[in-house]
Amino acid sequence: MQAVLRCRRTLPSAAAPEQREPFSFGRFTLDFQSRTLHQEDKSLTLSGSEFALLKIFVNHPMRTLTRERLLELLHGPEYDGTDRGIDVQVWRLRRILETDPSTPRFIQTVRGRGYVFVPDGEQHAPAH
């Protein structure tokens, strides 16, 4: 019970709309208030976890985020799950965003490190 209360104290309400301008990248626009993603004139459906993950990437563009850091940002510092579960969530998000999910432009893998969000869709060369 205490763990649940700690999580509720440290995490903002996921249901609360965010007062922020929409963010555009590629052919997409992420609207934080309506919690929707638009591809040109088409509205795309995102689950709550897909929206939350995309919001994290948008808030950290061009920064390599480890699996552990992504899970911490998604679930809080007390999260005790496996870090490989994030790969499935990234894969699902790529299926929505990418023309070819096997060669991603926006959410790229940084081998041995994690993932990086590249808003302009150019190939990212990780700094060593």
Secondary structure, DSSP 8 states (H G I E B T S, - for coil): -HHHHHHHHHS--TTS------EEETTEEEETTTTEEEETTEEE---HHHHHHHHHHHHSBT--B-HHHHHHHHH-TT--S-TTHHHHHHHHHHHHH-SSTTS-SSEEEETTTEEEE-TT--------
